[in-house]
Amino acid sequence: MSHPNAGHANESYRFVQLSDLHLSSIDRPNPLQLCNKRILGYLSWLKRRRFTHQEWILDRAISALHDLAVDYHLVTGDLTHIGLKQEFTQCRRWLNKLGTGADTLVIPGNHDLYVDSTWQDSFAAWQDLMLDDVGLVSQLKQKTAAGKLDQMYPQVRVRQQVVFIALCSVFPAPWLRATGRINQQQLMRLKFVLNDPALADHCKVLLIHHPITMTHTRKRKSLLNHADVCALLKHSPVDLVVHGHGHTRTLEYLACEDGRNTPIVGMASSSSTSAHELQRAEFKLFDVRRGHHNWHISMQSYQFDSTAEQFKPAEVCVVSELV
């Protein structure tokens, strides 16, 4: 799927974001698997989500991506509905259509960690798509998904002039909550990464499932320590933040201490059947090229046209200007 000649004619780097796929099916689950918070998610799937998220729409996205010379793929969480082992296996089959561990980076969403389970029964199915280039997850002694996720982030992948910094904002949230948080150890490691001199000359792209502001988010779905994350990013800026979770196209900016404004991009579900203008299925195409003292980042949303049953490009938006 990735473009064989990384770096395009204009010396740009091109990557795509998909999010909130909810592409799995949970027909005939083991009743014992539902004796917890999952029962609510299963009932939601029966009543609504199995109709509002469709895998065939994601396959149309794959077809559209073939012609876009994409260098890299980001998936910002919520691939499953309630995080069952069979869902992870189903999702892996679709992820194989998208790309490989070398050109695809996946982060977890709250639906993927609906309740805690073993690593082998969950994220092990996508492990190669989640790890940094060193890939040392085998050295983590925790056996639960939540335990390993707490220890293994941030994940950092350097691709040409772009560094992708992935965070994990998910934990087994209480009933009726879809909240997230970044634990203090992860925040400390993130501060070190953001101030690493070896990455100073790269365009820094931060991936997180939950939005880092409260502008478009209800409290029960929020990032609990969003203020701490924003404070860190104001002091040690990145060039772009991308997230999912809200199922709605959004664009806002974080004012940083050095005078720059970091774009924060949220997106609609990539599998949505919604006809609402801001919630139609989409994927986002980003193009990064170097300026004299900053980065030029353009973004184009490819939105699903239900009449034509294909994704069509919207107007290009420049989210970070050359300086």
Summary of the structure (lengths in Angstrom):
residues: 323
radius of gyration: 18.5
end to end distance: 32.4
largest distance: 59.4
contacts: 1098
relative contact order: 0.15
helix: 28%
strand: 26%
